[in-house]
Amino acid sequence: MGSFFILLCFLLFSFFFFNGAFGNTWTRTEMVEMAGYGEQKLSSVIIAGSLLCDTSRPYLHSVPIPGATVAIKCQTGSKRRSKWIKAVTDELGEFEIDLPSQLHAIPDLENKCFIKPVYVPRHYRCYHTSTNIHKRIKLVSSTNGLRVYTSGKIRLQGHTSRS
């Protein structure tokens, strides 16, 4: 008698479950969106700046460094840091980094993240005045889920072979 009752319960449960009696059955896409991980970004954090070489030539004060690599790293808490997020400078020496969403919620981002140049093309011959140069970021705009930070101008010392 006991096994008949268990079998009956199993059959009833299966019937209700597969016929949607317990509510709607959602697609994977609907479940992802309900959990807040949809295709639509809820917020964006952009870090912008420029990399310049201060030359020894009096008529050229600063030269933009295209093709250089800059990277940002953030303190995430619990004595851990994020991975380096890298960007390459454009022809004007400017860069833009779209911070990954898992770093958006870091409190006091301005004091937890820093940017540093990690590669400068050889023909620019610009060197860091210190091997451990770090540049902080500063919030410049925050509207409708978009925060924009800047590192300002990162200046390296040296001279360039370009005129």
KOLMAR-814892 format. One record per residue (C-alpha): x, y, z. Coordinates in steps of 0.02 Angstrom, whole numbers, plus 32768, in hexadecimal, padded with zeros to 4 digits. Each point is the difference from the previous one (the first is absolute). Layout:
// KOLMAR-814892
<finu><x>X</x><y>Y</y><z>Z</z></finu>
...
// end
This chain:
// KOLMAR-814892
<finu><x>8000</x><y>8000</y><z>8000</z></finu>
<finu><x>808F</x><y>8078</y><z>802A</z></finu>
<finu><x>8057</x><y>7FE9</y><z>7F59</z></finu>
<finu><x>7F5A</x><y>801D</y><z>7FA5</z></finu>
<finu><x>7FEC</x><y>80A7</y><z>805A</z></finu>
<finu><x>80B3</x><y>8034</y><z>7FD2</z></finu>
<finu><x>7FE3</x><y>7FCF</y><z>7F4A</z></finu>
<finu><x>7F5C</x><y>8061</y><z>7FFC</z></finu>
<finu><x>8056</x><y>809B</y><z>8049</z></finu>
<finu><x>808B</x><y>7FF3</y><z>7F80</z></finu>
<finu><x>7F86</x><y>7FF1</y><z>7F70</z></finu>
<finu><x>7F99</x><y>8095</y><z>803C</z></finu>
<finu><x>809C</x><y>8069</y><z>801A</z></finu>
<finu><x>803F</x><y>7FD3</y><z>7F51</z></finu>
<finu><x>7F58</x><y>8029</y><z>7FB2</z></finu>
<finu><x>7FF5</x><y>80AC</y><z>8053</z></finu>
<finu><x>80B6</x><y>8029</y><z>7FE2</z></finu>
<finu><x>8004</x><y>7FD6</y><z>7F47</z></finu>
<finu><x>7F57</x><y>8052</y><z>7FDD</z></finu>
<finu><x>8034</x><y>80A6</y><z>804E</z></finu>
<finu><x>7F8A</x><y>7FF7</y><z>8094</z></finu>
<finu><x>8086</x><y>8047</y><z>8074</z></finu>
<finu><x>800A</x><y>80A1</y><z>7F9C</z></finu>
<finu><x>8053</x><y>8036</y><z>7F62</z></finu>
<finu><x>8098</x><y>7FA8</y><z>7FBF</z></finu>
<finu><x>807F</x><y>8081</y><z>7FC9</z></finu>
<finu><x>8081</x><y>7FF9</y><z>7F78</z></finu>
<finu><x>80B7</x><y>8012</y><z>802C</z></finu>
<finu><x>8001</x><y>80B2</y><z>7FBA</z></finu>
<finu><x>7F6C</x><y>8032</y><z>806F</z></finu>
<finu><x>8052</x><y>7FB6</y><z>809A</z></finu>
<finu><x>80A4</x><y>805A</y><z>7FDB</z></finu>
<finu><x>7FA6</x><y>80A6</y><z>7FEE</z></finu>
<finu><x>7F9D</x><y>7FE5</y><z>80A1</z></finu>
<finu><x>80A3</x><y>7FDF</y><z>805C</z></finu>
<finu><x>8048</x><y>80A4</y><z>7FBF</z></finu>
<finu><x>807E</x><y>7FB7</y><z>7F88</z></finu>
<finu><x>7FAB</x><y>802E</y><z>7F5D</z></finu>
<finu><x>8050</x><y>803E</y><z>7F61</z></finu>
<finu><x>7FD8</x><y>80B2</y><z>8032</z></finu>
<finu><x>8086</x><y>8050</y><z>806D</z></finu>
<finu><x>7FBB</x><y>8051</y><z>809D</z></finu>
<finu><x>8095</x><y>8074</y><z>8013</z></finu>
<finu><x>80A1</x><y>8030</y><z>7FA9</z></finu>
<finu><x>80A3</x><y>8040</y><z>8046</z></finu>
<finu><x>8079</x><y>804F</y><z>7F85</z></finu>
<finu><x>80B1</x><y>8039</y><z>8028</z></finu>
<finu><x>804F</x><y>8078</y><z>7F84</z></finu>
<finu><x>80A8</x><y>8057</y><z>7FF8</z></finu>
<finu><x>8098</x><y>8022</y><z>7F95</z></finu>
<finu><x>80B7</x><y>7FCD</y><z>7FFE</z></finu>
<finu><x>8081</x><y>8084</y><z>7FD2</z></finu>
<finu><x>80BB</x><y>8008</y><z>7FF1</z></finu>
<finu><x>8052</x><y>809F</y><z>8041</z></finu>
<finu><x>8091</x><y>801B</y><z>7F8B</z></finu>
<finu><x>80A5</x><y>8056</y><z>8017</z></finu>
<finu><x>7FE1</x><y>806B</y><z>7F66</z></finu>
<finu><x>7FC8</x><y>80B2</y><z>802C</z></finu>
<finu><x>7F89</x><y>8011</y><z>7F6B</z></finu>
<finu><x>7FA8</x><y>7F5A</y><z>8025</z></finu>
<finu><x>7FBA</x><y>8003</y><z>80AF</z></finu>
<finu><x>7FA0</x><y>7F5D</y><z>8002</z></finu>
<finu><x>7FE9</x><y>7F7C</y><z>7F7B</z></finu>
<finu><x>7F6D</x><y>7F86</y><z>8003</z></finu>
<finu><x>8033</x><y>7F49</y><z>8004</z></finu>
<finu><x>7F94</x><y>7F95</y><z>7F8C</z></finu>
<finu><x>8008</x><y>7F43</y><z>800D</z></finu>
<finu><x>8030</x><y>7FFF</y><z>80B8</z></finu>
<finu><x>7FAA</x><y>7F8E</y><z>807C</z></finu>
<finu><x>7FB7</x><y>8040</y><z>80A3</z></finu>
<finu><x>7FAD</x><y>7F95</y><z>8084</z></finu>
<finu><x>7F8F</x><y>8018</y><z>8097</z></finu>
<finu><x>7FF9</x><y>7F96</y><z>809D</z></finu>
<finu><x>7F86</x><y>8013</y><z>8091</z></finu>
<finu><x>8003</x><y>7FCB</y><z>80B5</z></finu>
<finu><x>7F69</x><y>7F8D</y><z>8011</z></finu>
<finu><x>8007</x><y>7FE3</y><z>80BB</z></finu>
<finu><x>803B</x><y>7F6E</y><z>8068</z></finu>
<finu><x>80B6</x><y>8025</y><z>7FD1</z></finu>
<finu><x>7FE0</x><y>7FD5</y><z>7F49</z></finu>
<finu><x>8013</x><y>8068</y><z>7F65</z></finu>
<finu><x>7FA9</x><y>7FED</y><z>7F59</z></finu>
<finu><x>805B</x><y>7FC7</y><z>7F67</z></finu>
<finu><x>8051</x><y>8085</y><z>7F93</z></finu>
<finu><x>7F83</x><y>8047</y><z>7F83</z></finu>
<finu><x>8061</x><y>8043</y><z>7F6B</z></finu>
<finu><x>7FE4</x><y>807C</y><z>7F73</z></finu>
<finu><x>806A</x><y>803F</y><z>7F6F</z></finu>
<finu><x>8011</x><y>80BA</y><z>7FDE</z></finu>
<finu><x>7FC0</x><y>8048</y><z>7F5C</z></finu>
<finu><x>805E</x><y>8075</y><z>7F89</z></finu>
<finu><x>7FE6</x><y>8091</y><z>8079</z></finu>
<finu><x>8044</x><y>7F9E</y><z>8094</z></finu>
<finu><x>7F52</x><y>7FF1</y><z>804B</z></finu>
<finu><x>7FB4</x><y>7F63</y><z>804B</z></finu>
<finu><x>7F59</x><y>7FC5</y><z>8040</z></finu>
<finu><x>7FE2</x><y>7F6C</y><z>8073</z></finu>
<finu><x>7F53</x><y>7FB5</y><z>801C</z></finu>
<finu><x>800C</x><y>7FBA</y><z>80B0</z></finu>
<finu><x>7FB7</x><y>7F50</y><z>8012</z></finu>
<finu><x>7F58</x><y>7FFC</y><z>805A</z></finu>
<finu><x>8042</x><y>7F9B</y><z>8094</z></finu>
<finu><x>8069</x><y>8098</y><z>802F</z></finu>
<finu><x>7F74</x><y>8081</y><z>7FF4</z></finu>
<finu><x>7FC7</x><y>7FEA</y><z>80B4</z></finu>
<finu><x>80A9</x><y>8020</y><z>8052</z></finu>
<finu><x>7FE6</x><y>808C</y><z>807E</z></finu>
<finu><x>8074</x><y>8096</y><z>7FF1</z></finu>
<finu><x>803C</x><y>7FCD</y><z>7F53</z></finu>
<finu><x>806E</x><y>809C</y><z>7FF6</z></finu>
<finu><x>806E</x><y>7FC2</y><z>808E</z></finu>
<finu><x>7FF9</x><y>7F47</y><z>7FD5</z></finu>
<finu><x>8037</x><y>8005</y><z>7F49</z></finu>
<finu><x>809F</x><y>803B</y><z>7FAC</z></finu>
<finu><x>803E</x><y>800B</y><z>7F4D</z></finu>
<finu><x>80B0</x><y>7FE7</y><z>7FC1</z></finu>
<finu><x>8055</x><y>7FF4</y><z>7F57</z></finu>
<finu><x>803C</x><y>7F4F</y><z>7FE2</z></finu>
<finu><x>8049</x><y>800E</y><z>7F50</z></finu>
<finu><x>8044</x><y>8093</y><z>7F9B</z></finu>
<finu><x>8036</x><y>7FE6</y><z>7F4A</z></finu>
<finu><x>80BE</x><y>7FFF</y><z>7FF8</z></finu>
<finu><x>8015</x><y>808E</y><z>7F82</z></finu>
<finu><x>7FB4</x><y>807C</y><z>807C</z></finu>
<finu><x>8089</x><y>7FE3</y><z>8080</z></finu>
<finu><x>7F96</x><y>8043</y><z>808D</z></finu>
<finu><x>8026</x><y>7FBD</y><z>80AA</z></finu>
<finu><x>7FA7</x><y>8001</y><z>80A5</z></finu>
<finu><x>8051</x><y>8075</y><z>807C</z></finu>
<finu><x>7FDA</x><y>7F78</y><z>807C</z></finu>
<finu><x>7FEE</x><y>7F47</y><z>7FD8</z></finu>
<finu><x>7F68</x><y>7FFA</y><z>806F</z></finu>
<finu><x>7F97</x><y>808D</y><z>7FB5</z></finu>
<finu><x>7F48</x><y>7FF7</y><z>802F</z></finu>
<finu><x>7F7C</x><y>807F</y><z>7FD2</z></finu>
<finu><x>7F5C</x><y>800F</y><z>805F</z></finu>
<finu><x>7F59</x><y>801B</y><z>7FAB</z></finu>
<finu><x>7F82</x><y>808B</y><z>801F</z></finu>
<finu><x>7F43</x><y>8000</y><z>7FE5</z></finu>
<finu><x>7FCD</x><y>8081</y><z>7F7D</z></finu>
<finu><x>7F4D</x><y>7FCD</y><z>7FD8</z></finu>
<finu><x>7F75</x><y>7F91</y><z>8042</z></finu>
<finu><x>7F57</x><y>7FF8</y><z>7FA9</z></finu>
<finu><x>7F80</x><y>7F79</y><z>7FD6</z></finu>
<finu><x>806C</x><y>7F6B</y><z>8030</z></finu>
<finu><x>809B</x><y>8043</y><z>7FA7</z></finu>
<finu><x>8096</x><y>8036</y><z>8068</z></finu>
<finu><x>8096</x><y>804E</y><z>7FAB</z></finu>
<finu><x>80A8</x><y>800D</y><z>8056</z></finu>
<finu><x>80A1</x><y>804C</y><z>7FC1</z></finu>
<finu><x>80B5</x><y>7FE3</y><z>8025</z></finu>
<finu><x>802A</x><y>80A5</y><z>7FAD</z></finu>
<finu><x>80A3</x><y>800E</y><z>7FA2</z></finu>
<finu><x>8082</x><y>7F7E</y><z>802D</z></finu>
<finu><x>80A9</x><y>804E</y><z>7FD7</z></finu>
<finu><x>809E</x><y>7F9C</y><z>7FE5</z></finu>
<finu><x>80AE</x><y>804C</y><z>7FFB</z></finu>
<finu><x>8078</x><y>7FE9</y><z>7F71</z></finu>
<finu><x>8019</x><y>8032</y><z>7F4D</z></finu>
<finu><x>7FB6</x><y>7FC5</y><z>7F5E</z></finu>
<finu><x>8049</x><y>7FDB</y><z>7F56</z></finu>
<finu><x>7F62</x><y>8040</y><z>7FAB</z></finu>
<finu><x>7FF7</x><y>80B5</y><z>7FC6</z></finu>
// end
